Amino acid sequence: MEKDPSELMKEIVNRLKNLSAKELLSYAIFNEEEEAEYYAELAKRAERRSVKALFKKMSEESKGHEQLLRRLFNRLFPGEEPVKVDAPPVEVYPFYPKFESARDYLSALSYCMESELFAKHTYELLASVAQDEEVRRLALDLAAIEQLHYEEIKRVYDLIEAFERRHLSPRDLTSGAYLLTDDEKVKYFLLDFLDGPRVLLAFVRENPRKFAEFVQSPGKVLWVTKTDVEDGIPPELIFDMKREVSKFFKKCSSKGEQGVVFIQNLGYLASQLGFKEALDFVLYVKDLATLNNGYLVVTAIPEAFEKKEWAIITSELELIS
C-alpha cells in the first residue's frame, strides 16, 4: 500500500534532520539530478507544445540547480565527492506511480504540483527541526526553489484548465482580441496558439531574442524600450507602427495566414503614454485584427489600472486567464 504523503514527509524529515551539511547537500544534489532526468522524460512524452516546453524548462532548471549545488559542495568540501544518503527522494518518489499512469495533461501537471509542494513542505519542516544553522539555511533555500517550480507548473495547469472549461484548445479561438494577466503564462499560451498557419508580430518588454526562442514562431519581435538597441522601439513612437501593423495583417491575409499581434504589459504603455493613448493603439490593432481575420493578444494586470480603466479593457478584450 502506498504511504500517506504526510507520513512519508515525517519519515524523510526524521532521516534528514540530523544530517551534516555535507550529507544534506549531497542529498539535494542527487535529488535535483533525479528530478532533471524525470522531467526530461516527461518532456519526451508530451505532445502539447506548452507542456513539452514546461517540462523541458523544469529539467534544465533542475540541472542548473544541481550544478549550483555541486559548486557549493566543491567550495565547502574541496576534493570530496557527494555521499549517498539513506532517505527516499523528496520529489519524484512520493508520486511516481501517479506520474506514470497519468494520461491526461491536467492530471500529470496536478501530480507535478503536488510533488513540488511536498518537496517544499518537507524542506520547510526540515528547516524547523535542523540543529545545524547551515543545514537550516540550505533547507530554506531549497524550499524557495520548489515554490518557484510549483508556481511555474501552476501557470500551465491554470491555462489548460481555462480552455478545458471552454471545451476548446487555444488553436480553436476565433478571430478577435484576447487578454491574459501573466507575462509568463502568455508565452505558454502562444506556444499552443501559434501551432498552425499563424504569424506573430510581438511588442515585448523583455529580451526579444529569448522571447522569440521560447515561442518558436515565424514573425517579428520588437522590444518596446527607451534603450537604443536593434529591433527596439521607444514607447512614444508606438503610434508610428500603425501603418506597419496594418500592412502586417493585410499581408498575412493575402497569403492565407492569420496575423497575430501580441502586446506585452499594457500597463507599461499606459504609464508612458497615458491610458487613453495606449487604449487607442490597442483598439486600433483590435479593429485591424477583426477586419483581417487576425488576432490581438494583450497582457495586463488589473493592479496597474484604475477600476474604470480595467472595466474598459475587459469590455474590449476577452479575458482568457
Backbone as numpy.savetxt, mean C-alpha at the origin, in Angstrom:
# Nx Ny Nz CAx CAy CAz Cx Cy Cz
-5.18 -30.96 17.05 -6.03 -29.76 17.05 -5.15 -28.51 17.05
-5.55 -27.53 16.24 -4.77 -26.30 16.14 -4.87 -25.50 17.43
-3.78 -24.95 17.89 -3.76 -24.20 19.13 -4.50 -22.88 19.00
-5.10 -22.46 20.11 -5.72 -21.14 20.17 -4.61 -20.09 20.06
-4.82 -19.03 19.22 -3.77 -18.03 19.02 -3.29 -17.38 20.31
-4.21 -17.11 21.25 -3.79 -16.46 22.50 -2.89 -17.37 23.32
-3.19 -18.67 23.30 -2.35 -19.62 24.02 -0.99 -19.75 23.34
-1.00 -19.77 22.02 0.26 -19.86 21.29 1.11 -18.62 21.53
0.46 -17.45 21.60 1.18 -16.22 21.87 1.89 -16.30 23.22
1.16 -16.77 24.22 1.77 -16.90 25.56 2.93 -17.88 25.54
2.76 -18.97 24.78 3.84 -19.96 24.69 5.09 -19.34 24.07
4.91 -18.58 22.98 6.05 -17.95 22.32 6.72 -16.96 23.25
5.90 -16.12 23.91 6.47 -15.11 24.82 7.22 -15.77 25.97
6.67 -16.85 26.51 7.36 -17.55 27.60 8.72 -18.08 27.17
8.80 -18.46 25.88 10.09 -18.97 25.39 11.05 -17.84 25.06
10.51 -16.66 24.76 11.37 -15.57 24.32 11.77 -14.59 25.43
10.97 -14.49 26.48 11.14 -13.40 27.43 12.48 -13.41 28.15
13.08 -14.58 28.30 14.36 -14.64 29.00 15.56 -14.78 28.06
15.30 -14.58 26.77 16.39 -14.68 25.81 17.34 -13.50 25.95
18.56 -13.72 25.56 19.52 -12.62 25.47 19.22 -11.80 24.22
19.83 -10.62 24.12 19.65 -9.79 22.94 20.12 -10.55 21.69
21.21 -11.31 21.83 21.72 -12.08 20.69 20.69 -13.11 20.21
20.07 -13.80 21.16 19.11 -14.83 20.79 17.85 -14.23 20.18
17.35 -13.15 20.77 16.14 -12.52 20.23 16.40 -11.95 18.84
17.55 -11.34 18.67 17.90 -10.79 17.36 18.01 -11.92 16.34
18.59 -13.04 16.73 18.68 -14.21 15.85 17.29 -14.70 15.48
16.42 -14.78 16.47 15.05 -15.24 16.25 14.35 -14.33 15.23
14.52 -13.01 15.39 13.89 -12.06 14.48 14.44 -12.18 13.07
15.73 -12.41 12.95 16.36 -12.57 11.63 15.75 -13.74 10.88
15.68 -14.89 11.53 15.13 -16.08 10.87 13.64 -15.91 10.59
12.95 -15.18 11.47 11.53 -14.93 11.28 11.28 -14.11 10.01
12.06 -13.04 9.84 11.91 -12.20 8.65 12.29 -12.97 7.39
13.29 -13.84 7.50 13.71 -14.65 6.37 12.58 -15.57 5.91
11.93 -16.22 6.88 10.82 -17.12 6.56 9.63 -16.35 5.99
9.38 -15.18 6.56 8.26 -14.37 6.08 8.49 -13.92 4.63
9.71 -13.51 4.32 10.04 -13.09 2.96 9.79 -14.21 1.97
10.19 -15.42 2.34 10.00 -16.57 1.45 8.52 -16.87 1.27
7.75 -16.74 2.35 6.33 -17.06 2.26 5.58 -16.06 1.39
5.84 -14.77 1.60 5.17 -13.76 0.78 5.59 -13.88 -0.69
6.83 -14.26 -0.93 7.28 -14.46 -2.31 6.49 -15.59 -2.96
6.21 -16.64 -2.22 5.42 -17.75 -2.75 3.98 -17.30 -3.01
3.41 -16.51 -2.10 2.06 -15.99 -2.32 2.00 -15.12 -3.56
3.05 -14.32 -3.77 3.10 -13.44 -4.95 3.09 -14.27 -6.23
3.77 -15.40 -6.23 3.78 -16.27 -7.41 2.39 -16.82 -7.70
1.64 -17.11 -6.65 0.34 -17.75 -6.82 -0.76 -16.75 -7.20
-0.64 -15.51 -6.73 -1.70 -14.52 -6.95 -1.74 -14.09 -8.41
-2.94 -13.98 -8.96 -3.12 -13.51 -10.33 -3.54 -12.05 -10.37
-4.28 -11.61 -9.39 -4.72 -10.21 -9.35 -3.51 -9.31 -9.16
-3.37 -8.32 -10.04 -2.15 -7.50 -10.07 -1.90 -6.79 -8.74
-2.96 -6.26 -8.13 -2.78 -5.53 -6.87 -2.27 -6.44 -5.77
-2.82 -7.63 -5.67 -2.43 -8.56 -4.61 -1.03 -9.11 -4.88
-0.74 -9.40 -6.13 0.61 -9.85 -6.48 1.65 -8.79 -6.10
1.35 -7.52 -6.41 2.27 -6.43 -6.08 2.42 -6.27 -4.58
1.32 -6.42 -3.86 1.36 -6.32 -2.40 2.27 -7.39 -1.81
2.05 -8.64 -2.18 2.85 -9.73 -1.62 4.32 -9.61 -2.03
4.55 -9.14 -3.24 5.93 -8.92 -3.67 6.58 -7.84 -2.81
5.84 -6.77 -2.55 6.36 -5.69 -1.71 6.61 -6.18 -0.29
5.69 -6.97 0.25 5.86 -7.50 1.60 7.12 -8.39 1.68
7.32 -9.18 0.62 8.50 -10.05 0.59 9.78 -9.22 0.56
9.79 -8.20 -0.31 10.98 -7.35 -0.42 11.25 -6.60 0.88
10.20 -6.11 1.53 10.38 -5.41 2.80 10.90 -6.34 3.88
10.39 -7.56 3.89 10.87 -8.53 4.88 12.34 -8.85 4.66
12.74 -8.97 3.39 14.16 -9.17 3.08 14.98 -7.98 3.59
14.45 -6.79 3.37 15.15 -5.59 3.85 15.27 -5.56 5.36
14.21 -5.97 6.05 14.25 -6.02 7.51 15.27 -7.06 7.99
15.29 -8.21 7.28 16.27 -9.25 7.64 17.69 -8.71 7.50
17.96 -8.01 6.39 19.30 -7.46 6.17 19.65 -6.41 7.22
18.66 -5.59 7.58 18.88 -4.58 8.62 19.21 -5.23 9.95
18.45 -6.28 10.28 18.70 -6.99 11.54 20.05 -7.69 11.52
20.44 -8.23 10.37 21.75 -8.88 10.26 22.89 -7.88 10.45
22.71 -6.67 9.87 23.74 -5.64 10.07 23.85 -5.26 11.54
22.70 -5.17 12.20 22.71 -4.86 13.63 23.38 -5.98 14.41
23.07 -7.22 14.02 23.69 -8.38 14.69 25.20 -8.34 14.51
25.66 -8.09 13.30 27.11 -8.06 13.04 27.81 -6.94 13.79
27.09 -5.84 13.99 27.69 -4.72 14.73 27.80 -5.05 16.22
26.75 -5.70 16.75 26.73 -6.02 18.17 27.55 -7.26 18.51
27.60 -8.20 17.55 28.29 -9.47 17.82 29.22 -9.81 16.65
30.26 -9.02 16.46 31.16 -9.21 15.31 31.80 -10.59 15.30
31.83 -11.18 14.11 32.46 -12.49 13.95 31.58 -13.66 14.34
30.35 -13.39 14.80 29.46 -14.48 15.22 28.33 -14.63 14.21
27.66 -15.80 14.29 26.52 -16.07 13.43 25.25 -16.15 14.27
24.09 -15.78 13.69 22.83 -15.92 14.42 22.61 -17.36 14.86
21.99 -17.51 16.01 21.78 -18.83 16.58 20.32 -19.23 16.46
20.08 -20.53 16.29 18.71 -21.02 16.23 18.10 -21.00 17.62
16.82 -20.59 17.69 16.11 -20.48 18.96 14.94 -21.46 18.95
14.75 -22.17 20.04 13.68 -23.16 20.14 12.36 -22.46 20.47
11.73 -21.89 19.44 10.42 -21.24 19.60 9.74 -21.22 18.24
8.40 -21.32 18.23 7.68 -21.29 16.94 7.83 -19.93 16.28
7.73 -19.87 14.95 7.75 -18.57 14.26 6.61 -17.70 14.76
6.85 -16.41 14.80 5.86 -15.51 15.36 4.84 -15.04 14.33
5.07 -15.33 13.03 4.13 -14.83 12.03 3.46 -15.94 11.24
4.18 -16.55 10.31 3.53 -17.48 9.39 2.97 -18.71 10.11
3.70 -19.23 11.07 3.35 -20.51 11.69 1.92 -20.58 12.22
1.45 -19.58 13.02 0.13 -19.74 13.63 -1.01 -19.90 12.63
-0.89 -19.33 11.43 -2.00 -19.33 10.50 -1.63 -19.97 9.17
-0.54 -20.69 9.16 -0.08 -21.29 7.90 -1.12 -22.19 7.24
-1.81 -23.09 7.98 -2.81 -23.94 7.32 -3.90 -23.13 6.63
-4.29 -22.03 7.25 -5.33 -21.20 6.65 -4.81 -20.55 5.37
-3.57 -20.09 5.39 -3.00 -19.51 4.18 -3.04 -20.52 3.04
-2.68 -21.73 3.33 -2.55 -22.74 2.29 -3.91 -23.11 1.70
-4.98 -23.06 2.49 -6.28 -23.50 2.01 -7.14 -22.34 1.49
-6.72 -21.12 1.66 -7.53 -19.97 1.24 -7.59 -19.87 -0.28
-8.80 -19.82 -0.83 -8.96 -19.70 -2.27 -9.42 -18.30 -2.66
-9.91 -17.60 -1.72 -10.44 -16.28 -2.00 -9.43 -15.22 -1.57
-9.28 -14.18 -2.37 -8.29 -13.14 -2.05 -8.58 -12.46 -0.71
-9.84 -12.18 -0.45 -10.16 -11.52 0.82 -9.81 -12.41 2.00
-10.06 -13.70 1.87 -9.72 -14.62 2.96 -8.21 -14.67 3.16
-7.47 -14.75 2.05 -6.01 -14.81 2.15 -5.46 -13.54 2.81
-5.98 -12.38 2.40 -5.51 -11.12 2.97 -5.91 -11.02 4.44
-7.09 -11.51 4.76 -7.54 -11.50 6.15 -6.61 -12.33 7.03
-6.19 -13.49 6.53 -5.27 -14.34 7.27 -3.91 -13.65 7.45
-3.49 -12.94 6.40 -2.22 -12.23 6.50 -2.29 -11.12 7.54
-3.40 -10.39 7.56 -3.56 -9.33 8.56 -3.57 -9.92 9.97
-4.26 -11.05 10.11 -4.33 -11.72 11.40 -2.93 -12.12 11.87
-2.14 -12.62 10.95 -0.79 -13.04 11.28 0.08 -11.86 11.70
-0.02 -10.75 10.95 0.79 -9.58 11.28 0.40 -9.00 12.64
-0.91 -8.98 12.94 -1.34 -8.49 14.25 -0.89 -9.42 15.37
-0.93 -10.72 15.08 -0.44 -11.69 16.06 1.02 -11.40 16.39
1.81 -11.18 15.35 3.22 -10.88 15.55 3.40 -9.60 16.34
2.64 -8.58 15.98 2.74 -7.29 16.68 2.43 -7.45 18.17
1.30 -8.12 18.47 0.90 -8.28 19.87 1.89 -9.15 20.64
2.46 -10.14 19.95 3.45 -10.99 20.61 4.68 -10.18 20.99
5.18 -9.35 20.07 6.35 -8.52 20.37 6.04 -7.49 21.46
4.82 -6.94 21.44 4.44 -5.98 22.49 4.39 -6.66 23.85
3.83 -7.86 23.88 3.78 -8.61 25.14 5.18 -8.95 25.60
6.02 -9.33 24.65 7.42 -9.63 24.98 8.10 -8.40 25.58
7.85 -7.23 24.99 8.46 -6.00 25.50 8.02 -5.71 26.94
6.79 -6.06 27.23 6.26 -5.77 28.58 6.84 -6.67 29.67
7.38 -7.84 29.28 7.90 -8.77 30.29 9.41 -8.95 30.21
10.03 -8.38 29.17 11.47 -8.57 28.99 12.26 -7.96 30.15
13.28 -8.68 30.59 14.13 -8.21 31.68 15.25 -7.31 31.17
15.66 -7.55 29.94 16.78 -6.80 29.36 16.24 -5.59 28.58
16.78 -4.40 28.86 16.30 -3.18 28.21 16.53 -3.20 26.70
17.65 -3.77 26.28 17.94 -3.85 24.85 16.94 -4.77 24.15
16.59 -5.85 24.80 15.59 -6.76 24.25 14.23 -6.07 24.17
13.92 -5.30 25.20 12.63 -4.59 25.22 12.53 -3.61 24.05
13.59 -2.84 23.82 13.57 -1.86 22.72 13.46 -2.55 21.37
14.19 -3.64 21.21 14.15 -4.38 19.95 12.75 -4.94 19.71
12.12 -5.46 20.76 10.77 -6.02 20.63 9.78 -4.93 20.21
9.90 -3.73 20.75 9.01 -2.63 20.38 9.23 -2.20 18.94
10.49 -2.19 18.50 10.79 -1.86 17.10 10.16 -2.88 16.16
10.27 -4.15 16.52 9.69 -5.21 15.69 8.16 -5.11 15.67
7.56 -4.74 16.80 6.10 -4.56 16.84 5.67 -3.44 15.90
6.45 -2.37 15.84 6.12 -1.25 14.95 6.19 -1.68 13.48
7.17 -2.52 13.15 7.30 -3.04 11.78 6.08 -3.87 11.41
5.62 -4.72 12.32 4.46 -5.56 12.04 3.20 -4.72 11.87
3.08 -3.62 12.61 1.93 -2.72 12.46 1.90 -2.12 11.06
3.06 -1.72 10.55 3.14 -1.16 9.20 2.74 -2.21 8.15
3.18 -3.45 8.35 2.79 -4.53 7.45 1.27 -4.70 7.46
0.70 -4.71 8.65 -0.75 -4.88 8.78 -1.50 -3.78 8.03
-1.06 -2.54 8.19 -1.74 -1.41 7.55 -1.66 -1.49 6.03
-0.53 -1.94 5.51 -0.37 -2.07 4.06 -1.31 -3.14 3.51
-1.38 -4.27 4.18 -2.27 -5.34 3.73 -3.73 -4.91 3.83
-4.06 -4.19 4.88 -5.45 -3.75 5.08 -5.90 -2.80 3.97
-4.98 -2.00 3.44 -5.34 -1.12 2.32 -5.91 -1.93 1.16
-5.21 -2.99 0.81 -5.64 -3.80 -0.32 -6.91 -4.57 0.04
-6.99 -5.06 1.26 -8.19 -5.76 1.71 -9.41 -4.85 1.60
-9.30 -3.63 2.12 -10.43 -2.69 2.10 -10.83 -2.35 0.66
-9.84 -2.22 -0.21 -10.12 -1.89 -1.60 -10.89 -3.02 -2.29
-10.42 -4.24 -2.12 -11.10 -5.38 -2.75 -12.48 -5.56 -2.15
-12.61 -5.37 -0.85 -13.91 -5.50 -0.20 -14.90 -4.46 -0.73
-14.41 -3.22 -0.97 -15.28 -2.17 -1.50 -15.87 -2.57 -2.85
-15.06 -3.21 -3.68 -15.56 -3.65 -4.99 -16.43 -4.90 -4.87
-16.15 -5.74 -3.89 -17.00 -6.91 -3.68 -18.41 -6.48 -3.30
-18.51 -5.41 -2.51 -19.84 -4.91 -2.13 -20.60 -4.39 -3.34
-19.88 -3.89 -4.33 -20.51 -3.40 -5.57 -20.75 -4.52 -6.58
-20.18 -5.69 -6.27 -20.27 -6.84 -7.19 -19.61 -6.51 -8.53
-18.49 -5.80 -8.46 -17.72 -5.52 -9.66 -16.24 -5.58 -9.37
-15.46 -5.50 -10.44 -14.01 -5.36 -10.31 -13.65 -3.96 -10.79
-12.46 -3.47 -10.46 -12.06 -2.13 -10.94 -12.16 -1.99 -12.46
-11.88 -3.05 -13.19 -11.95 -2.98 -14.66 -13.36 -2.72 -15.16
-14.38 -3.01 -14.32 -15.77 -2.89 -14.74 -16.34 -1.49 -14.56
-15.60 -0.59 -13.95 -16.12 0.76 -13.71 -16.45 1.45 -15.03
-17.60 2.10 -15.06 -17.97 2.85 -16.25 -17.27 4.20 -16.28
-17.23 4.81 -17.44 -16.58 6.11 -17.61 -17.13 7.10 -16.59
-16.22 7.87 -15.98 -16.65 8.84 -14.98 -15.51 9.34 -14.13
-15.86 9.94 -12.99 -14.87 10.54 -12.09 -14.97 9.87 -10.72
-13.82 9.45 -10.19 -13.79 8.66 -8.97 -12.82 9.22 -7.95
-13.12 8.97 -6.68 -12.36 9.53 -5.56 -11.90 8.42 -4.62
-10.64 8.48 -4.21 -10.12 7.63 -3.15 -9.44 8.52 -2.13
-9.38 8.08 -0.88 -8.87 8.92 0.20 -7.53 8.47 0.75
-6.81 7.66 -0.02 -5.53 7.13 0.45 -4.57 7.08 -0.74
-3.45 7.79 -0.65 -2.50 7.86 -1.77 -1.79 6.55 -2.02
-1.69 5.70 -1.03 -1.08 4.38 -1.23 -2.10 3.40 -1.79
-3.29 3.42 -1.25 -4.34 2.51 -1.72 -4.65 2.72 -3.19
-4.61 3.98 -3.64 -4.98 4.25 -5.04 -4.01 3.58 -6.01
-2.77 3.39 -5.61 -1.81 2.74 -6.51 -2.17 1.28 -6.74
-2.68 0.63 -5.69 -3.15 -0.74 -5.86 -4.40 -0.77 -6.73
-5.26 0.23 -6.54 -6.45 0.34 -7.39 -6.05 0.49 -8.86
-5.09 1.36 -9.13 -4.67 1.59 -10.51 -4.09 0.33 -11.14
-3.41 -0.48 -10.37 -2.86 -1.73 -10.91 -3.95 -2.60 -11.51
-5.08 -2.72 -10.82 -6.19 -3.53 -11.33 -6.99 -2.77 -12.39
-7.19 -1.50 -12.17 -8.01 -0.68 -13.05 -7.39 -0.51 -14.43
-6.08 -0.37 -14.49 -5.39 -0.12 -15.76 -5.03 -1.41 -16.49
-5.53 -2.51 -16.02 -5.25 -3.80 -16.65 -6.17 -3.98 -17.86
-5.86 -3.26 -18.95 -6.69 -3.29 -20.15 -6.28 -2.17 -21.09
-7.13 -1.86 -22.07 -6.78 -0.81 -23.05 -6.99 0.59 -22.49
-6.31 0.91 -21.41 -6.42 2.22 -20.79 -5.03 2.84 -20.68
-4.97 4.14 -20.91 -3.70 4.86 -20.91 -3.76 5.94 -19.83
-2.66 6.09 -19.12 -2.63 6.97 -17.94 -1.91 8.28 -18.21
-2.49 9.36 -17.71 -1.82 10.65 -17.58 -1.95 11.05 -16.12
-0.84 11.04 -15.39 -0.89 11.22 -13.94 -0.20 12.51 -13.52
-0.83 13.20 -12.57 -0.25 14.37 -11.90 -0.03 13.96 -10.45
1.21 13.73 -10.07 1.48 13.15 -8.76 2.26 14.10 -7.85
2.25 13.74 -6.55 2.99 14.49 -5.55 4.04 13.60 -4.89
4.61 12.70 -5.67 5.68 11.83 -5.17 6.65 11.59 -6.30
7.71 10.87 -6.02 8.70 10.58 -7.05 8.03 9.94 -8.26
8.01 10.63 -9.41 7.26 10.11 -10.56 7.83 8.80 -11.11
9.14 8.63 -11.01 9.74 7.39 -11.52 9.27 6.19 -10.70
9.28 6.33 -9.37 8.84 5.22 -8.52 7.35 4.94 -8.71
6.58 6.01 -8.88 5.14 5.84 -9.11 4.91 5.04 -10.40
5.60 5.44 -11.46 5.44 4.77 -12.75 5.88 3.31 -12.68
6.96 3.04 -11.95 7.44 1.67 -11.80 6.41 0.80 -11.08
5.71 1.40 -10.13 4.75 0.62 -9.34 3.49 0.31 -10.15
2.91 1.32 -10.82 1.63 1.09 -11.51 1.81 0.36 -12.84
3.02 0.39 -13.41 3.32 -0.40 -14.61 2.29 -0.21 -15.72
2.05 1.05 -16.09 1.05 1.32 -17.11 1.61 2.24 -18.18
1.19 2.06 -19.45 1.61 3.00 -20.48 1.03 4.39 -20.20
1.78 5.41 -20.54 1.30 6.76 -20.32 2.39 7.68 -19.82
1.98 8.76 -19.20 2.92 9.79 -18.75 2.63 10.17 -17.31
3.71 10.40 -16.56 3.58 10.80 -15.16 4.28 12.14 -14.98
3.55 13.13 -14.51 4.09 14.47 -14.25 4.09 14.74 -12.76
5.15 15.38 -12.32 5.32 15.69 -10.90 4.89 17.14 -10.66
3.84 17.33 -9.87 3.39 18.67 -9.52 4.27 19.16 -8.37
5.21 20.04 -8.69 6.20 20.45 -7.71 6.75 21.84 -8.05
7.22 22.52 -7.04 7.87 23.82 -7.26 9.36 23.65 -7.55
9.84 22.42 -7.48 11.23 22.13 -7.78 11.42 22.05 -9.29
12.51 22.59 -9.77 12.80 22.58 -11.21 13.39 21.24 -11.60
12.53 20.32 -12.04 12.98 18.97 -12.41 12.33 18.57 -13.73
12.92 17.56 -14.36 12.35 17.02 -15.59 10.97 16.43 -15.31
10.04 16.67 -16.21 8.66 16.21 -16.06 7.99 16.79 -14.82
8.48 17.96 -14.38 7.86 18.65 -13.27 7.00 19.80 -13.77
5.94 20.10 -13.03 5.07 21.21 -13.39 4.68 21.95 -12.11
4.96 23.26 -12.04 4.57 24.03 -10.86 3.05 24.04 -10.71
2.54 24.02 -9.50 1.08 23.98 -9.32 0.36 25.16 -9.97
1.00 26.32 -9.97 0.34 27.50 -10.54 0.21 27.41 -12.06
0.92 26.46 -12.68 0.83 26.29 -14.14 -0.07 25.12 -14.53
-0.78 24.56 -13.58 -1.60 23.39 -13.86 -2.68 23.72 -14.89
-3.16 24.97 -14.89 -4.20 25.35 -15.84 -3.68 25.32 -17.27
-2.38 25.51 -17.43 -1.80 25.45 -18.78 -1.87 24.04 -19.36
-2.20 23.06 -18.53 -2.29 21.67 -18.99 -3.66 21.32 -19.56
-4.59 22.28 -19.53 -5.94 21.97 -20.01 -5.93 21.49 -21.45
-5.18 22.19 -22.29 -5.13 21.80 -23.69 -4.49 20.42 -23.86
-3.43 20.17 -23.06 -2.77 18.86 -23.14 -3.70 17.74 -22.71
-4.47 18.01 -21.66 -5.41 16.99 -21.18 -6.48 16.72 -22.23
-6.97 17.78 -22.86 -7.97 17.61 -23.91 -7.43 16.78 -25.07
-6.21 17.09 -25.51 -5.57 16.34 -26.60 -5.37 14.87 -26.19
-5.02 14.66 -24.92 -4.78 13.31 -24.42 -6.05 12.47 -24.54
-7.16 12.99 -24.06 -8.42 12.23 -24.12 -8.84 11.97 -25.57
-8.72 12.98 -26.41 -9.13 12.82 -27.81 -8.25 11.80 -28.53
-6.96 11.82 -28.26 -6.05 10.87 -28.89 -6.37 9.44 -28.47
-6.61 9.26 -27.18 -6.95 7.92 -26.69 -8.24 7.43 -27.34
-9.23 8.30 -27.40 -10.52 7.92 -27.97 -10.39 7.54 -29.44
-9.59 8.31 -30.17 -9.42 8.04 -31.61 -8.73 6.71 -31.86
-7.94 6.21 -30.89 -7.22 4.95 -31.03 -7.97 3.77 -30.41
-9.21 4.04 -29.97 -9.98 2.97 -29.37 -9.55 2.64 -27.95
-8.85 3.56 -27.31 -8.40 3.39 -25.93 -9.18 4.33 -25.01
-9.05 4.09 -23.72 -9.69 4.96 -22.74 -8.61 5.72 -21.97
-8.72 7.03 -21.98 -7.78 7.85 -21.24 -8.14 7.92 -19.77
-7.13 7.86 -18.93 -7.32 7.95 -17.48 -6.41 9.05 -16.95
-7.01 10.11 -16.41 -6.23 11.16 -15.76 -6.30 10.94 -14.26
-5.14 10.91 -13.63 -5.05 10.74 -12.18 -4.46 12.01 -11.56
-5.16 12.55 -10.58 -4.69 13.73 -9.83 -4.49 13.31 -8.38
-3.26 13.32 -7.94 -2.93 12.90 -6.58 -2.92 14.09 -5.63
-3.59 13.92 -4.50 -3.59 14.91 -3.41 -4.19 16.25 -3.86
-5.50 16.24 -4.05 -6.21 17.47 -4.42 -6.02 18.55 -3.36
-5.83 18.14 -2.12 -5.62 19.11 -1.06 -4.41 19.99 -1.29
-3.36 19.41 -1.89 -2.17 20.21 -2.19 -2.49 21.28 -3.23
-3.18 20.89 -4.29 -3.55 21.88 -5.31 -4.42 22.98 -4.70
-5.36 22.59 -3.85 -6.23 23.58 -3.22 -5.44 24.53 -2.33
-4.42 24.01 -1.66 -3.61 24.87 -0.79 -2.77 25.86 -1.57
-2.42 25.49 -2.80 -1.57 26.35 -3.62 -2.38 27.29 -4.52
-3.54 26.85 -4.96 -4.32 27.62 -5.93 -5.58 28.23 -5.34
-6.02 27.71 -4.20 -7.33 28.05 -3.67 -8.32 26.97 -4.08
-9.34 26.77 -3.27 -10.28 25.67 -3.52 -11.01 25.84 -4.84
-11.52 27.03 -5.11 -12.31 27.23 -6.32 -11.51 26.92 -7.58
-10.27 27.42 -7.64 -9.44 27.19 -8.82 -9.11 25.71 -8.98
-8.76 25.05 -7.88 -8.44 23.62 -7.95 -9.66 22.82 -8.40
-10.82 23.16 -7.86 -12.05 22.46 -8.24 -12.39 22.70 -9.70
-12.17 23.93 -10.19 -12.45 24.24 -11.59 -11.64 23.33 -12.51
-10.37 23.10 -12.17 -9.53 22.23 -12.99 -10.05 20.80 -12.95
-10.40 20.33 -11.77 -10.91 18.97 -11.62 -12.19 18.78 -12.43
-13.10 19.73 -12.36 -14.37 19.59 -13.09 -14.17 19.69 -14.60
-13.19 20.49 -15.02 -12.86 20.56 -16.44 -12.40 19.18 -16.93
-11.51 18.55 -16.17 -11.00 17.22 -16.55 -12.13 16.19 -16.49
-12.98 16.30 -15.49 -14.11 15.37 -15.38 -15.00 15.44 -16.62
-15.30 16.65 -17.06 -16.18 16.81 -18.22 -15.51 16.27 -19.49
-14.20 16.48 -19.61 -13.48 15.92 -20.76 -13.53 14.40 -20.73
-13.36 13.82 -19.56 -13.42 12.37 -19.43 -14.80 11.85 -19.84
-15.84 12.54 -19.42 -17.21 12.14 -19.75 -17.44 12.20 -21.26
-16.95 13.25 -21.90 -17.15 13.44 -23.34 -16.40 12.40 -24.17
-15.28 11.90 -23.63 -14.40 11.02 -24.40 -14.36 9.59 -23.89
-15.39 9.20 -23.12 -15.46 7.83 -22.59 -14.20 7.48 -21.79
-13.72 8.46 -21.02 -12.52 8.27 -20.22 -12.81 8.32 -18.73
-11.74 8.54 -17.98 -11.86 8.49 -16.53 -11.03 9.60 -15.87
-11.51 10.06 -14.73 -10.74 10.90 -13.83 -10.69 10.18 -12.49
-9.49 10.03 -11.95 -9.31 9.44 -10.62 -8.56 10.46 -9.77
-9.10 10.75 -8.59 -8.54 11.79 -7.71 -8.35 11.21 -6.32
-7.27 11.62 -5.64 -7.15 11.33 -4.22 -7.25 12.62 -3.43
-7.92 12.55 -2.30 -8.06 13.70 -1.40 -8.49 13.16 -0.05
-8.12 13.88 1.01 -8.55 13.49 2.35 -9.49 14.56 2.89
-10.56 14.17 3.58 -11.56 15.15 4.05 -10.99 16.19 5.01
-9.94 15.80 5.77 -9.37 16.73 6.75 -8.75 17.96 6.10
-8.46 17.89 4.81 -7.81 19.02 4.12 -8.82 20.07 3.65
-10.12 19.82 3.86 -11.14 20.70 3.31 -12.18 21.07 4.37
-12.83 22.21 4.12 -13.99 22.57 4.93 -15.13 21.60 4.62
-16.08 21.48 5.53 -17.18 20.53 5.38 -17.95 20.77 4.09
-18.21 22.04 3.76 -18.95 22.37 2.54 -18.14 22.00 1.30
-16.81 22.24 1.36 -15.95 21.91 0.23 -15.93 20.40 -0.03
-15.84 19.65 1.06 -15.82 18.19 0.91 -17.15 17.69 0.35
-18.24 18.32 0.75 -19.55 17.93 0.23 -19.61 18.16 -1.28
-19.01 19.24 -1.75 -18.98 19.52 -3.19 -18.14 18.47 -3.91
-16.97 18.16 -3.35 -16.08 17.17 -3.97 -16.78 15.82 -4.11
-17.42 15.37 -3.03 -18.05 14.04 -3.05 -19.34 14.04 -3.87
-19.89 15.21 -4.16 -21.06 15.26 -5.03 -20.65 15.16 -6.50
-19.41 15.53 -6.80 -18.92 15.50 -8.18 -18.10 14.25 -8.50
-17.47 13.67 -7.48 -16.63 12.48 -7.67 -17.22 11.33 -6.87
-17.30 10.16 -7.48 -17.85 9.00 -6.79 -16.81 8.37 -5.88
-17.11 8.32 -4.60 -16.17 7.79 -3.61 -16.10 6.27 -3.71
-14.88 5.77 -3.92 -14.67 4.32 -4.01 -14.27 3.74 -2.65
-13.24 4.36 -2.06 -12.75 3.83 -0.77 -11.89 4.89 -0.10
